Amino acid sequence: MIRLAALVAAVLLALAMSGVRAEVADGDRAAIRTIITGQIEAFRRDDGDAAYAYAAPAIRDFFPTAVIFMDMVRKGYQPVYRPQAFTFGPIVESPFGLKQKVYLTGPDGRGYVAEYTMQRQPDGTWKINGCVILKDDSPSI
């Protein structure tokens, strides 16, 4: 029985770490997409205050002003700062919370996948708690 419990725990941990699709309420899914879209639109307008408002407290602690935050985004996150196009992929579960995948065409015309880690706030709203950008070498349509 102990072996079975250990096996079940190992399988559950492996699934959590591999990024399985999360069951997300439609309202949360819509809110997460609205938050990400709002931040990308703020980036496109160079509206640092609006873009910064979508960041979770830990991000705001690490980048204490909108000016510093926008400087970091301009230097290291061009695909989300100036995307030619973007579309939403699945939301997956991770050890760090929900991750929303966003498929982008960057300003260079190349494909990227942005993985946004989302964090629910005490008031029930969502904020962006991180973003990792990966090159997407798969063929585009």
N, C-alpha and C positions, 0 to 999 in steps of 0.2 A: 504494500500500500504506500509506503514511504517513497519507493522508487517511482510509482505512478504519479504521485504528487510532484516529485522533483521533475519528472518528464513533462508534465503539464505546465509547470512553472517555466521550464526552459523554453518550451514551444511558445508560450505567451510572450515571454521576453523577446524571443527572436522575431516574432511578428511585430511587436511594438517597435523594435529597432529597425526593421526592414521598411517601414513606411507603408502600412496597410491603409486602405481607404477607411476613412472615418465616417461614421454615421453622424451627420451634422444636420440639425434642424434647418429647414428652408430659410427661416428668418435669420439665423446665424450666417448661413451661406451668403445670403443677399447682403447682410451687413458687412461681412468680410470683403466681399467684392466691391462694395461701395467705398469702403475705407481705402483699399488699394487703388482703385480708379481715381478717387479724390486726390490721393498723394501724387500719382503720376500726372494728373492734370495740373496740380500745383507746381510740380517740377517744370512742366512745359511752359508755364507762365512765369517761371522764376519767382514764385511766391513762396519764399522761404518760411515765413511765419505759418502759412496754411499747411505746407508740407510737414513742417516740424510738429504741428498739432496732432498729426496722425501717429507719431512715434510713442511707444510705450515709455513709462518712467525710467526704466533701465537705460534705454537709448538716450533719453534726455539727460540722464546723469552723466553718461559717457561723453556726450556732445552737449555741453551746457548752454549753448545759444543756437539760434536758428542759422546764424552766419557760419558758425563752425560746422554745423550739420550739413548745410548746403555745400560748403567747400569740400567736405568728405564725399558727398554724393557726386558732385561734378568730376572729381578726380578718379573715383573708383567704381562708379555705378552708371556709366554712360548709357547702357541699354535701358535702364529704367528712368534715367534722367531725360533722355531724348529718344524714346522709342518711335520707330516709324509706324509700328502696329503692335497690338498685343491682344491676347485672348486667354481666357481662364481655362486651366486644366483642373484636375481633381484636387480635392482637399484630402490630405493624408495625415495619419496620426504619427507622431514622433515622440521620443522621450522628452522633448522640450515643449510639447503642445501641438496644436494643429498647424499644419503647413499648407498654404495655398500655393499650388504651382501656377505660374503665369508664363505662357509662351510668348516671346517677344521677337520682333525684328528690330535689331539695334540700329543706331544711326549709320553704322558701317554696312548695313544690308545683311548682316549675318544673323543666324538664329541663336537665341539664348533661352534658357529656362531660369526664371527667377523663382526661388523658393522662399516665400514669406512666412516667417514664424509669427503666429498671431497669439495675442495674450488677452484673455477676458479680464476686464477691469472690475473692481468691486461694485461699480454701478451697473454692471452688465454689458457695457459697451466693449468693443474690440479695439485694440491698438496693435500696431506693427512692432514686433519685438526683435526684428532682425530680418535680413535678406541676404541670401547667397545666390550669386549668379554663376551659372554654368554655361559653357558653350554647348550649343545643340547642333551637332554635325549631321543629324538625320536630314534626309531630303525634304525640302519644303514643297508645298503645292502651289 
